[in-house]
Every structure is written in C-alpha cells, then in structure tokens.
C-alpha cells in the first residue's frame, strides 16, 4: 500500500478517506461471487464509516463553506439525495430543526460512538446502533439512534432532576444550538421533579435511522470519495471527482 497523501501541517485525513473508500470497493468486488453468509461486509462497512466519521472530523470542520455547500441542504422528502441518503431512512426525528446532510451525518457519528446491546430493555431510546433481524440469518439492516438526554434507558439527570437550575441550563444550551426552533419547549416542576416539556408531553430529542446494509456501504463510499477530494492538487473545492473506484 502506498503512503497517505499529506495535507498542510502533515495531515493525512484525505488520504485516509481515499484508502478507506477504495478498501470498501475492493472488498465488494473481490467478494461478489461469495454467498451472503460468507461475507463480512457489514462489519467492514461499520468499521469504515466509524473511522471516517471520527478520524476525518477535523478535515470536515476545516473544509471551507464552498467545499461542503450542500452539506447544509435539507434532505429531500422524495427520491435519493447526496451520498445515497434518503428521507425514508429516518424512522424518528424529534429534533426541532430541519434535517440536513451534516445533521444526518452527526447523528450517525453519535450513534456509532455508543453501541448498545440489542437485548437491553429500556424505557427510552438510548444512543447507539444495532441490527434489525429479519429472519434471514444475515445482517441486512442497521438501526442508529441518537438520544442525548437518555442514559442507559432512563432520562439523564441533566433533563430530569429536582434541581430546576440544572434542567433550565440543559434547555438553555439546547436552545442556543437549535435557536428559535426550540422556543416552544419549557421546564415544568411537577411534584418536585423538573423536566422539559413540549405541550403536555415530556420532550426528548431522539433521532432514529434504519439503513439497509447496501445503503450504509454506499454512504461510506460516497462520503470517503467527498472527503478525499483534497488529494487533487488542483481541486477547486466544488467539483466532486470520482476518486474512489
């Protein structure tokens, strides 16, 4: 394997992304004739996507706005958007602001950082990821959950506490991040327990996405291709070339 492409300050994230994307494509091609029970594509896809979302965070944040202009676009309700992402993948989304590509990716990054056990009984959705069994005996679909106010199935003390100031601080930080979209939320003290409400219901920000394995692999490949663009010395920051192939 050749050396990574090096960016300014000796960063290698773009080269890492390129190698990761090519690894996924190479494995897909080499195992095309194998039975589904003989493949390890699910494990590879998760490892690759997790590596891209963690190791390339700095690269994502350092990209100029024109280099990631569509990242802030809303995911369309119909059809397939960038990186193969579809609105239909989203099973639940109670976050108050519009779902954009960068928010979708952030939710996946949070979910991949906290894997959960599929047999864990919990009162509320917990951040993590698992598979959805379909009786086939092989992995066909992954479920990703981002639920920042829940800890081990229970509402975290920062959002459910006798300390009203603590819960108010949680809501204040949430409002700063999500601006006016969170204005309808409020803290209520009911019988000594303070929680955040939306109307008459306790509010929890929860995002759940269900992705078929093929879509997850495609997402990792397309994201790797986008993140690898800086390896092209003359890249104008806009035109996305096919580098992963």
C-alpha positions as CSV (number, residue, x, y, z in Angstrom):
1,X,0.0,0.0,0.0
2,X,1.3,3.4,-0.9
3,X,1.9,6.2,1.6
4,X,-1.0,8.5,2.5
5,X,-1.4,11.8,0.7
6,X,-0.2,14.5,3.1
7,X,-2.0,17.8,3.5
8,X,-0.6,21.0,5.1
9,X,0.5,20.5,8.7
10,X,1.2,16.9,7.8
11,X,-2.4,15.9,8.0
12,X,-3.3,12.6,6.3
13,X,-7.1,12.6,6.6
14,X,-7.9,13.0,2.9
15,X,-5.5,10.2,2.0
16,X,-7.0,8.0,4.8
17,X,-10.5,8.6,3.4
18,X,-9.3,7.6,-0.1
19,X,-7.8,4.4,1.1
20,X,-10.9,3.6,3.2
21,X,-13.2,4.1,0.2
22,X,-11.1,2.0,-2.0
23,X,-11.0,-0.7,0.6
24,X,-14.8,-0.9,0.6
25,X,-14.9,-1.0,-3.2
26,X,-12.1,-3.6,-3.4
27,X,-13.8,-5.9,-0.9
28,X,-17.2,-5.6,-2.7
29,X,-15.6,-6.6,-6.0
30,X,-13.5,-9.4,-4.5
31,X,-16.5,-11.0,-2.7
32,X,-19.1,-10.5,-5.4
33,X,-19.3,-14.3,-6.0
34,X,-19.5,-15.3,-2.4
35,X,-22.6,-16.3,-0.6
36,X,-24.1,-13.7,1.8
37,X,-23.2,-15.9,4.8
38,X,-19.5,-15.9,3.7
39,X,-19.1,-12.1,3.6
40,X,-18.1,-9.7,6.3
41,X,-19.3,-6.6,4.5
42,X,-21.5,-5.5,7.5
43,X,-18.6,-5.4,9.9
44,X,-16.4,-3.7,7.3
45,X,-19.0,-1.0,6.5
46,X,-19.5,-0.1,10.2
47,X,-15.7,0.0,10.8
48,X,-15.1,2.1,7.8
49,X,-17.9,4.6,8.5
50,X,-16.9,4.9,12.1
51,X,-13.3,5.5,11.1
52,X,-14.3,8.1,8.6
53,X,-16.6,10.0,11.0
54,X,-14.0,10.0,13.8
55,X,-10.7,10.4,12.1
56,X,-11.9,12.8,9.5
57,X,-13.8,15.2,11.8
58,X,-11.0,17.7,11.7
59,X,-11.0,17.5,7.9
60,X,-14.7,18.1,7.7
61,X,-14.6,21.1,10.0
62,X,-11.6,22.6,8.2
63,X,-13.3,22.5,4.8
64,X,-14.4,25.9,3.6
65,X,-18.1,26.5,3.1
66,X,-18.0,26.3,-0.7
67,X,-16.3,22.9,-0.3
68,X,-19.3,21.5,1.5
69,X,-22.0,23.8,0.4
70,X,-24.7,21.1,0.0
71,X,-24.0,19.7,3.5
72,X,-26.4,22.3,5.0
73,X,-29.2,21.5,2.4
74,X,-32.3,19.7,3.7
75,X,-32.6,16.1,2.8
76,X,-35.4,15.8,0.2
77,X,-38.7,14.2,1.1
78,X,-38.8,12.2,-2.2
79,X,-36.0,10.5,-4.1
80,X,-32.4,10.0,-3.3
81,X,-30.2,12.8,-2.1
82,X,-26.4,13.2,-1.9
83,X,-24.3,10.2,-0.7
84,X,-27.4,8.0,-1.3
85,X,-29.2,9.3,1.7
86,X,-33.0,9.1,1.7
87,X,-35.5,10.7,3.9
88,X,-37.2,7.4,4.1
89,X,-34.2,6.1,6.2
90,X,-35.4,8.2,9.1
91,X,-37.8,6.4,11.4
92,X,-37.9,9.0,14.1
93,X,-36.7,12.6,14.4
94,X,-37.9,14.8,17.2
95,X,-35.0,17.3,17.0
96,X,-36.6,20.7,16.4
97,X,-34.5,21.9,13.4
98,X,-34.5,20.9,9.8
99,X,-32.7,17.7,8.9
100,X,-29.8,18.4,6.7
101,X,-27.0,16.2,5.4
102,X,-24.5,17.4,8.1
103,X,-27.0,16.8,10.8
104,X,-27.8,13.3,9.5
105,X,-24.0,12.5,9.5
106,X,-23.6,13.9,13.0
107,X,-26.4,11.8,14.3
108,X,-24.8,8.7,12.8
109,X,-21.4,9.7,14.3
110,X,-23.0,10.0,17.8
111,X,-24.8,6.6,17.4
112,X,-21.6,4.8,16.2
113,X,-19.7,6.1,19.2
114,X,-22.0,4.4,21.7
115,X,-23.0,0.8,20.6
116,X,-25.9,-0.8,22.6
117,X,-26.9,-4.3,23.2
118,X,-30.0,-5.4,21.2
119,X,-31.5,-7.2,24.2
120,X,-31.3,-4.3,26.6
121,X,-34.8,-3.4,27.8
122,X,-35.0,0.4,28.3
123,X,-37.7,2.9,29.0
124,X,-36.4,5.4,26.4
125,X,-34.3,5.1,23.2
126,X,-30.6,5.1,24.0
127,X,-27.8,6.4,21.8
128,X,-26.1,3.6,19.9
129,X,-26.6,1.2,17.0
130,X,-27.7,-2.3,16.5
131,X,-29.0,-4.6,13.7
132,X,-32.6,-5.3,12.8
133,X,-33.1,-9.1,12.4
134,X,-35.3,-10.2,9.5
135,X,-35.1,-14.0,9.9
136,X,-32.6,-14.4,7.1
137,X,-29.7,-15.2,9.4
138,X,-27.5,-12.5,8.0
139,X,-27.2,-8.7,8.7
140,X,-29.4,-6.7,6.2
141,X,-30.3,-3.6,8.1
142,X,-28.7,-1.3,10.8
143,X,-30.6,0.9,13.2
144,X,-28.8,4.1,14.5
145,X,-30.1,6.1,17.5
146,X,-29.0,9.5,18.7
147,X,-30.7,10.3,22.1
148,X,-28.5,12.7,24.0
149,X,-30.8,13.1,27.1
150,X,-31.1,9.4,27.8
151,X,-28.6,7.3,29.8
152,X,-29.0,3.5,29.9
153,X,-32.6,3.8,29.1
154,X,-33.5,6.4,31.6
155,X,-33.8,10.2,31.2
156,X,-30.4,11.8,32.2
157,X,-30.4,13.9,35.4
158,X,-29.5,16.9,33.3
159,X,-33.0,16.8,31.8
160,X,-34.9,15.3,34.8
161,X,-34.0,16.5,38.2
162,X,-35.2,18.1,41.4
163,X,-32.6,20.8,40.6
164,X,-34.6,23.2,38.4
165,X,-31.5,25.3,37.6
166,X,-29.7,22.2,36.2
167,X,-32.6,21.4,33.9
168,X,-33.0,25.0,32.9
169,X,-29.3,25.1,31.9
170,X,-29.8,22.0,29.7
171,X,-32.7,23.7,27.9
172,X,-30.8,26.9,27.6
173,X,-27.9,25.1,25.9
174,X,-30.3,23.2,23.7
175,X,-32.0,26.5,22.6
176,X,-28.6,28.1,21.8
177,X,-27.8,25.2,19.5
178,X,-31.2,24.9,17.8
179,X,-32.2,28.6,18.1
180,X,-35.9,29.6,17.6
181,X,-37.0,26.0,16.7
182,X,-36.7,25.1,20.4
183,X,-38.7,28.1,21.8
184,X,-41.8,26.1,22.4
185,X,-40.0,23.9,25.0
186,X,-40.3,24.8,28.7
187,X,-39.2,23.4,32.1
188,X,-42.0,22.3,34.4
189,X,-41.8,21.4,38.0
190,X,-44.3,18.6,38.8
191,X,-44.3,17.2,42.3
192,X,-40.7,18.2,42.8
193,X,-39.3,16.8,39.6
194,X,-38.3,19.2,36.9
195,X,-38.4,18.1,33.2
196,X,-38.6,19.6,29.8
197,X,-42.0,19.7,28.1
198,X,-43.4,20.3,24.7
199,X,-47.1,21.0,25.1
200,X,-48.4,18.4,27.5
201,X,-45.7,15.8,26.8
202,X,-42.2,15.3,28.2
203,X,-39.8,16.2,25.4
204,X,-36.8,14.2,24.4
205,X,-34.7,14.8,21.3
206,X,-34.4,11.5,19.5
207,X,-33.2,10.5,16.1
208,X,-33.5,7.0,14.7
209,X,-32.5,5.9,11.2
210,X,-32.7,2.5,9.7
211,X,-30.3,1.8,6.8
212,X,-30.1,-1.3,4.6
213,X,-26.5,-2.7,4.5
214,X,-26.1,-1.8,0.9
215,X,-27.1,1.8,1.6
216,X,-24.7,2.0,4.6
217,X,-21.9,0.8,2.4
218,X,-22.7,3.2,-0.4
219,X,-22.9,6.1,2.2
220,X,-19.4,5.2,3.5
221,X,-18.0,5.0,-0.1
222,X,-19.6,8.3,-1.2
223,X,-18.5,10.1,2.0
224,X,-15.0,8.8,1.6
225,X,-14.9,10.0,-2.0
226,X,-16.0,13.5,-0.9
227,X,-13.5,13.7,1.9
228,X,-10.7,12.5,-0.3
229,X,-11.0,15.4,-2.8
230,X,-8.1,17.4,-1.3
231,X,-5.7,14.8,-2.7
232,X,-6.3,16.5,-6.0
233,X,-3.8,19.4,-6.0
234,X,-5.9,21.5,-8.4
235,X,-9.3,20.8,-6.7
236,X,-11.4,23.9,-6.9
237,X,-13.4,23.0,-3.9
238,X,-16.7,22.5,-5.8
239,X,-16.5,19.8,-8.5
240,X,-16.5,16.3,-6.9
241,X,-14.4,13.9,-8.9
242,X,-14.7,10.1,-8.8
243,X,-11.6,9.2,-6.9
244,X,-12.9,6.1,-5.1
245,X,-13.4,3.4,-7.7
